[in-house]
Amino acid sequence: MKAICTVKLKPARSVCACLLVLGILVGCTPRLQAIPVDPAVDFAAHIEHRGMVIDEMPGASPAVLVPAGWRYLAGGPRFLLQAHDHTLAALWFPQPGQMIVRENGDPRSALIGEIDAAWDHGAIHLTITPTGGSAFRTGEFDRVDGRFATAALSSQVQSLLDMRGTYRAPLRDANGAPAGWLRVRISPYQAAGRIYDGVLPEPLNGPLAAAAVALVDADVDVIEGRAFNPYLGN
């Protein structure tokens, strides 16, 4: 999302700052603008001007990530994942780089899972743990479009032009076996400026995937905020 972040914050805290700004940005529910979905994926989302839209998710119609409003101020979740005003999940951020996903805005509701973010040389990777199951881990989002720019999506990106491209992170299960992948495409010349999609195992394909994308997109905001803007002042 087009959040403005304080660039002096450490990565994990920067992500949380962006997520807080996201809560302001999506004060109005994003409109459900359909965009083409790759038929080879089973999860897809994109970023609109006011927030994130989930285009493809098993067992649910298109959904949006919206702020929880007063519930957050009262110690509740920060965001709700909703479809047709029905809450599919609620997202808490108890500390930097951590996300807790429950079935609804009641803190006593069933736990869907947890996500922990970490950074290696400025590149985000996630540990996603569904309730009652083993953890899955993503690798770095490596460039796969063949462009001679930065090799991975990380804070070492020099300019906004270098950020453009397609990045893909492998997903592995607790034994290290391939379990799927997540992808982000960043370009002003596509249906949406940022498009996320992937092939995911059933335990992750739903609210946990939406929450993971929200964390990654907040990190992209941080990277963008630090990158040189060649258009500034033009």
C-alpha positions in Angstrom: 0.0 0.0 0.0 1.2 3.5 -0.5 2.1 4.1 3.1 4.6 6.7 4.2 7.0 5.2 6.8 9.8 6.6 9.0 12.9 5.3 7.2 15.1 5.4 10.3 13.2 2.6 12.0 14.6 -0.9 12.2 13.0 -3.3 9.6 10.6 -5.1 11.9 9.4 -1.9 13.5 9.1 -0.2 10.1 6.8 -2.9 9.0 4.6 -2.4 12.0 4.6 1.3 11.4 3.5 0.7 7.8 0.7 -1.6 9.0 -0.5 1.1 11.3 -0.6 3.6 8.5 -2.4 1.0 6.4 -5.2 1.1 9.0 -5.6 4.8 8.3 -5.4 4.4 4.5 -8.1 1.7 4.3 -10.6 3.6 6.4 -12.9 3.2 3.4 -13.4 -0.3 2.2 -11.5 -0.9 -1.0 -13.6 -1.4 -4.1 -13.5 -4.8 -5.5 -11.9 -4.2 -8.9 -11.4 -7.4 -10.7 -8.0 -8.1 -12.3 -6.8 -11.1 -14.3 -5.7 -14.0 -12.1 -3.0 -16.5 -13.3 -4.9 -19.8 -13.8 -1.9 -21.7 -12.5 -2.2 -20.2 -8.9 -4.7 -20.9 -6.1 -4.2 -17.7 -4.2 -4.1 -14.2 -5.5 -4.3 -10.7 -4.2 -3.5 -7.1 -5.4 -3.0 -3.7 -3.9 -5.4 -0.9 -4.7 -5.1 2.7 -3.8 -6.9 2.2 -0.4 -5.9 -1.3 0.5 -5.6 -5.0 -0.3 -8.1 -7.1 -2.2 -8.0 -10.9 -2.1 -8.9 -12.1 -5.6 -8.5 -15.8 -5.3 -8.8 -17.9 -2.1 -10.3 -21.4 -1.7 -13.8 -21.5 -0.2 -14.4 -17.7 -0.3 -15.5 -15.0 -2.6 -13.2 -12.0 -3.2 -12.3 -10.4 0.2 -10.8 -7.2 1.5 -8.5 -6.4 4.4 -10.1 -3.6 6.4 -9.2 -1.9 9.7 -10.9 -3.2 12.8 -11.6 0.4 14.0 -12.6 0.8 17.7 -11.8 -2.8 18.4 -8.1 -2.1 18.0 -8.2 0.8 20.4 -9.9 -1.5 22.9 -7.2 -4.1 22.6 -8.8 -6.1 19.8 -7.4 -6.9 16.3 -5.9 -4.4 14.0 -7.5 -5.7 10.8 -10.4 -7.8 9.7 -10.5 -10.0 6.6 -14.0 -9.6 5.2 -16.1 -10.8 2.3 -19.6 -9.2 1.9 -19.4 -7.8 5.4 -18.8 -11.2 6.9 -15.6 -11.6 8.9 -13.3 -14.4 7.7 -10.5 -13.7 10.1 -9.0 -11.1 12.5 -5.4 -10.1 12.6 -3.4 -9.1 15.7 0.1 -7.6 15.9 1.3 -8.2 19.4 4.9 -7.2 18.7 7.2 -6.2 15.8 7.5 -8.9 13.1 4.7 -11.1 14.6 1.1 -11.7 13.5 -1.6 -13.7 15.2 -4.7 -14.7 13.1 -8.0 -15.7 14.7 -11.4 -16.6 13.4 -13.0 -13.3 14.4 -12.5 -10.2 16.5 -13.0 -12.0 19.8 -9.6 -12.7 21.4 -11.1 -15.9 22.7 -12.0 -17.1 19.2 -10.2 -20.0 17.6 -6.6 -19.5 16.7 -6.0 -20.0 12.9 -2.2 -19.6 13.2 0.8 -17.3 13.7 3.3 -15.7 11.4 6.8 -14.5 12.3 8.9 -12.3 10.1 12.7 -12.2 10.0 15.2 -10.4 7.8 18.5 -11.7 6.3 20.6 -8.9 4.8 17.5 -6.8 4.5 15.4 -9.5 2.7 12.2 -10.7 4.5 11.3 -14.3 5.0 8.4 -15.7 7.0 7.6 -18.6 9.3 4.0 -19.5 9.1 2.5 -21.9 11.7 -1.1 -23.1 11.4 -2.7 -24.1 14.6 -2.2 -27.9 15.2 0.2 -28.2 12.4 3.9 -27.9 11.6 5.5 -24.6 10.5 6.2 -23.7 6.9 9.0 -21.3 5.9 9.5 -19.1 2.9 12.9 -18.3 1.4 13.8 -14.8 0.2 11.9 -13.2 -2.6 14.4 -13.7 -5.4 14.1 -12.0 -8.8 12.9 -14.4 -11.5 12.3 -12.1 -14.4 15.8 -12.1 -15.8 16.4 -8.4 -15.4 19.9 -7.2 -14.5 18.9 -5.4 -11.3 18.8 -6.4 -7.7 18.9 -10.2 -7.2 16.3 -10.1 -4.4 13.6 -7.9 -3.0 15.4 -6.3 0.0 16.3 -3.0 1.7 19.5 -3.1 -0.5 17.4 -2.0 -3.5 18.9 1.3 -4.7 16.0 2.9 -6.7 12.3 2.6 -7.4 13.3 1.5 -10.9 15.3 -1.4 -9.5 12.3 -2.5 -7.5 10.2 -3.2 -10.6 10.0 -6.9 -11.6 8.9 -10.3 -10.5 10.1 -12.0 -7.3 9.4 -15.4 -6.0 9.9 -17.1 -2.6 9.9 -20.9 -2.2 7.8 -22.4 0.6 9.1 -25.4 2.4 7.6 -27.6 5.1 9.1 -28.5 8.5 11.3 -31.2 6.8 12.6 -28.8 4.2 10.6 -30.3 1.3 9.1 -28.0 -1.3 5.5 -27.1 -0.4 4.6 -24.2 -2.8 5.7 -20.7 -3.5 4.6 -17.0 -3.2 5.2 -14.4 -5.9 5.0 -10.6 -6.1 5.0 -8.6 -9.3 5.8 -4.9 -9.0 5.2 -2.6 -12.0 3.1 0.5 -12.9 2.4 -1.2 -16.3 0.1 -4.0 -15.1 -3.5 -4.3 -13.8 -2.3 -3.3 -10.3 0.9 -1.8 -9.1 1.6 -4.8 -6.8 0.1 -8.3 -7.5 0.7 -11.2 -5.1 -0.1 -14.8 -6.0 1.1 -18.3 -5.4 0.6 -22.0 -5.0 0.1 -22.9 -1.3 -0.6 -26.0 0.8 -4.2 -26.2 2.1 -3.3 -25.3 5.8 -2.0 -21.9 4.6 -4.3 -21.1 1.7 -6.8 -18.6 3.2 -6.5 -16.1 6.0 -2.9 -17.1 6.8 -1.9 -16.4 3.2 -3.7 -13.0 3.3 -1.9 -12.1 6.5 1.4 -13.2 5.1 0.9 -11.0 2.1 0.0 -8.1 4.3 3.3 -8.4 6.1 5.3 -8.7 2.9 3.5 -5.7 1.4 4.3 -3.6 4.4 7.9 -4.5 4.0 7.7 -3.5 0.3 6.5 -0.1 1.5 9.6 0.2 3.8 11.9 -0.7 0.9 10.1 1.8 -1.4 10.4 4.5 1.2 14.1 4.1 1.4 14.8 3.7 -2.4 15.9 6.6 -4.5 13.0 8.1 -6.5 14.3 9.2 -9.9 11.0 11.1 -10.6 11.2 13.2 -7.5 11.2 16.9 -8.5 10.5 16.1 -12.2 
